[in-house]
Amino acid sequence: MRNLPVIRSLVTVFGLILSLLGEVATAQPPLACNVQATPVNVRAGRSELVGDIVATCTGGTPTALGTPVPSVNFQLFLNTNITSRLLSDPWSEALMMVDEPSSSSLRYCTTGGGCAMTGVGVAGGVNYLNGDAQNSQPANVFQGRQSGANSIAFLGVPFDPPGNSGTRTIRFVNLRANANQLGVSGTSTPTQVLAFVAASISTPINNPQVTVGFINSDSIRSLRTIESSDYRRWIPNNEAAATNSAQGLPNMRHIIRFSESFANGFRRRNRALSSSADISPIPASQSSLGAVYNTESGFYNPTPVSAGNNSGGLSSNLSSAGLANGLACSRALLIFPQASPCTPRFIRLPRVRPAAQVADRV
């Protein structure tokens, strides 16, 4: 029994090893990401801004101190064509944000193949918001590139797992969809715009398919006569226009009215307001992630990448066909809420002839 103390020592050592292994396993759960989205109501247009997609990741092993952070490719797919603006082909206005940076902490990756980062070897990994000893100014905004009719790719993104401390949040913004391609549902259940998230890592992505939009009809159109319309009462500009012989409106007999088919169906270009209905204001920053601006522009920060800013507000088409010879639409008027409380806007569309189309942005 002289070897009994040795056996007891070995048992103790193995016990400690197993205990440490258990602690390591507990301390570093496997990396997993959960995808969510808040769907928004969209019109049946060709470039409709859909809801943001947010992936929340936990676990994994942070990159070791002094070693390169692994690069990951993320890819988004829609069940229709993606029509986000191409700022410089193939670079898109669609952006990927890491860890919800504020407008004052946005740092864009300007390297096409991704921006290199170095591991810090501690729980939480790279500090994408404030920087750390290894990465003084880590990029946290990455620009997507069009990789197919219905796909946007974000290539070479340095992705450091958070480990057992905190989470790593990824947000995709400025995704626009061709809702017209899917069409409006003929039932009470609206047509859905669906998104699918993929990544080039062997990581479970929970709920990779999410709904980002519900398609509604563009607007409600109604034909009214001058006598039955409140045309003159709504805004002061109308009465002056209708009684001014130079405008050619006194002979007008009918009015085509466009109204929203759902709340906020008519939207301004940007949250900036103008003192004049005829002058488009300089676009203001819309860089608070998760904020609901109810505008045609999405996430917009003027520098250094002017992404997300729409060239105009609502675009409405008026077409005429089969009108009798000599009959024409001489003016079209559109009432548009410019501010809250509602400030109507007076807009004229150019003279159109039968079988012609006109469009104006508000």
C-alpha positions, 0 to 999 in steps of 0.5 A, a space after each residue: 500500500 506504499 503507492 496509495 499516496 501516489 494514487 491519491 495524488 493522481 486522482 486529485 490531479 485528474 480531478 482538478 484537470 476535469 474541474 478546470 475543463 468543466 469550468 472552461 466549457 462553462 465559461 465559453 459556451 458555443 457561439 450562437 446568433 439569433 436573428 430578429 426583425 421588425 417588419 414595416 408596412 410598405 407600398 407595392 413599389 419598386 424600391 421600398 425600404 424594409 425593416 432592419 435585421 438584427 442578429 444578436 450573438 453570444 458565446 464563442 471564444 474571443 480571439 487570442 491576444 495578438 492574433 488576427 481576428 477571423 474574417 467572416 462573410 455575411 450575406 442577405 437574401 430577399 424573396 424579391 429583387 434588392 433595389 438598394 441604391 448602388 453608390 458605386 457599382 457594386 457597392 450598395 447603400 446597405 450597411 452592416 453595423 456592429 454593436 449599435 454604434 452611436 452617431 458619434 462613434 461610427 467608424 467606416 471600413 474603407 477597405 474593400 476586403 475588410 479591415 484587419 483587427 487584432 485579438 485582445 484575448 479577454 472576455 467580450 473580445 474587441 471593443 468595437 465601440 470605444 476601441 482597445 489596447 490592440 485596436 484604437 479605432 476599430 471599424 464598426 460600419 461595413 458597406 455591402 455589395 450587390 452580389 446578385 439580383 436578390 442578394 447583398 454580401 458583406 465580405 471580410 468582416 472581422 468578427 470577434 466572438 464575445 465569449 461569456 461576457 455580453 453580446 455581439 450585435 449585428 444590424 443590417 440597414 438600408 435594405 430596399 425591396 422590389 415589392 411590386 415584383 411580389 404584388 399585393 395580396 388578394 386576401 386579408 393576409 398581406 404579402 410578406 417580404 422575407 429575408 434570409 441571413 447566412 454567414 461563412 462560419 459554422 455557427 448556429 443561426 437561429 431563425 435565419 428567415 425573418 419577415 421584414 415587410 408587409 405589402 399594401 396597396 399604394 394609395 386609395 384613389 377617388 374621383 370627385 367633382 368640384 361641388 362635392 370636394 373640399 378642394 377649396 377648404 383644405 389649403 389657402 393656395 387652392 382657392 387662389 389657384 382655382 379662381 385665377 384665370 391665368 392658372 386655367 383651372 376655373 373650367 376644372 370639373 373633376 379632381 382625382 384624390 390620392 389618400 393613404 391606404 395605411 398609416 404613414 403611407 405617404 412619407 417625406 424624403 427626410 426628417 428635415 422640414 422646410 419653410 417652403 413647400 416648393 423647396 426641398 430642405 437639406 437632408 438631416 442626419 438620420 443616424 439613430 439606430 432603431 429609430 422610426 423616422 417614417 421617411 423615404 430615407 433610411 439610416 443616413 449619416 452624411 459623412 463619410 459614406 452618404 448612404 441611405 438618403 433617398 433622392 425624393 419623397 413619395 413618387 406618385 404616377 397618374 396615367 390616363 388612357 381612353 379619354 375622348 379626343 380633345 380631353 386632357 388632364 390640365 392639372 393634378 393636385 396632391 395633398 401631402 402632410 409635410 409636418 406634424 400636425 399635418 401641414 398640407 402641401 400644394 403640388 402641381 403635376 405637368 399637363 398631360 395628354 391621353 395615354 401619357 404618364 406623369 410623375 412627381 416626387 414630394 
